[in-house]
Amino acid sequence: MADLRPVGFLSVGAGVGRGLWGLRFTAHSRVYPLGVARGLFLQGALAHNLGRTTWLGEEDGVDVSVLRSAVTTANASLGYRMDLGRRGWLGFEAGWAYRLDPARYRTGGERELTDGEERNLRFARPGGVILGISGGFSVL
């Protein structure tokens, strides 16, 4: 993740990561209403999950593939950022991710998904509760 603070109470940034739905690109902006020294922030973000294809375990000797579609979310969260020394920081956030497109998946193979596999895919979809911990350091 990379952050830039154009003014004392605002930062903008971008990041790349991997989640249960595949590779993810995120752009965010944070507002520090009490100033960065106090640590409280409001964050808005857009995240795009590219989706991915996976193979689920064998059942009766038959594999099944799952193709997850790309999904974009709009995220809103409240957080707290604390300094670690002169250049480091640690952040905690909680919020909600709103799906902007449906999180679809398609299966291939010779069998249907089990109830447990369906439940796991529904749980893994982007969107819903955000609970996060992040950290970083300043190079400038």
C-alpha positions in Angstrom: 0.0 0.0 0.0 1.2 3.5 -0.8 -0.1 6.6 0.9 0.4 10.3 0.1 -0.7 13.1 2.4 -1.2 16.3 0.3 -2.4 18.2 3.4 -2.2 17.4 7.1 -5.7 16.1 7.5 -6.1 14.1 4.3 -4.3 11.1 2.7 -4.9 9.3 -0.5 -3.4 5.9 -1.4 -3.5 2.7 -3.4 -2.7 -0.9 -2.7 -2.6 -4.4 -4.2 -3.3 -7.6 -2.3 -4.7 -11.0 -2.5 -8.0 -12.1 -0.9 -10.4 -15.1 -1.0 -11.8 -13.8 -4.3 -8.4 -13.3 -6.0 -6.1 -10.4 -6.7 -7.4 -7.1 -5.4 -6.6 -3.4 -6.3 -7.7 -0.7 -3.9 -7.8 3.1 -4.0 -8.6 5.0 -0.8 -8.8 8.3 0.9 -8.6 9.0 4.6 -9.7 12.1 6.4 -8.3 12.8 9.9 -10.9 15.1 11.4 -8.8 15.7 14.6 -5.5 15.8 12.8 -3.1 12.9 12.2 -1.6 13.2 15.7 -4.9 12.2 17.2 -5.1 9.1 14.9 -8.9 8.9 14.3 -9.8 8.6 10.6 -12.7 8.2 8.2 -11.9 6.2 5.1 -13.6 5.8 1.7 -12.3 3.3 -0.8 -13.0 1.5 -4.1 -11.7 -2.1 -4.3 -11.7 -4.2 -7.5 -11.3 -8.0 -7.0 -10.2 -9.7 -10.3 -11.8 -13.0 -9.5 -10.0 -16.3 -10.0 -10.4 -20.0 -10.9 -9.8 -22.7 -8.3 -10.2 -26.4 -8.0 -12.1 -27.9 -5.1 -11.2 -31.2 -3.6 -12.2 -34.5 -4.9 -15.5 -36.1 -3.9 -15.9 -39.7 -5.2 -12.8 -39.1 -7.3 -14.2 -36.1 -9.2 -12.8 -32.5 -9.0 -14.8 -29.4 -9.6 -13.5 -26.0 -10.8 -15.0 -22.7 -9.7 -14.6 -19.5 -11.7 -15.2 -16.4 -9.6 -16.2 -13.2 -11.5 -14.6 -9.8 -11.0 -16.3 -7.7 -8.3 -16.0 -4.0 -7.3 -16.9 -2.8 -3.8 -17.3 0.7 -2.3 -16.0 0.7 1.2 -16.6 3.0 4.2 -14.8 2.6 7.5 -13.8 4.3 10.7 -10.3 3.7 12.1 -7.5 4.6 14.3 -3.8 5.1 13.3 -1.0 5.1 15.7 2.7 6.0 15.2 5.4 3.4 15.8 8.6 5.4 16.2 9.6 8.1 13.8 8.6 6.5 10.5 6.3 3.5 11.3 2.6 3.3 11.8 -0.1 0.8 12.6 -3.8 1.2 11.8 -7.1 -0.6 12.8 -10.4 -0.1 11.0 -13.9 -1.4 11.0 -16.6 -0.7 8.4 -18.7 -2.0 5.6 -18.0 -2.9 1.9 -20.9 -2.5 -0.5 -20.9 -4.7 -3.6 -21.3 -2.6 -6.8 -21.7 -5.7 -9.0 -22.9 -9.2 -8.2 -20.3 -11.6 -6.9 -21.0 -14.5 -9.3 -19.3 -17.8 -9.6 -19.6 -20.6 -12.2 -18.7 -24.2 -11.8 -17.2 -26.7 -14.1 -16.7 -30.4 -13.7 -18.8 -33.5 -13.4 -20.5 -32.9 -10.1 -22.5 -30.2 -8.2 -21.0 -28.3 -5.3 -21.7 -29.7 -1.8 -23.6 -27.6 0.7 -20.4 -26.8 2.5 -18.7 -25.6 -0.6 -21.6 -23.4 -1.5 -21.6 -21.9 2.0 -17.8 -21.3 1.8 -18.2 -19.5 -1.5 -21.0 -17.3 -0.2 -18.9 -16.4 2.8 -15.8 -15.6 0.6 -17.7 -13.1 -1.6 -16.4 -9.5 -1.4 -18.7 -7.1 0.5 -19.9 -7.0 4.1 -18.1 -6.4 7.3 -14.6 -4.9 7.2 -12.2 -5.6 10.1 -8.7 -4.7 9.2 -5.2 -4.2 10.6 -2.6 -2.5 8.5 0.9 -1.2 9.0 3.6 0.6 7.1 6.5 3.0 7.2 7.4 6.3 5.7 10.3 6.6 3.3 10.1 10.4 2.9 
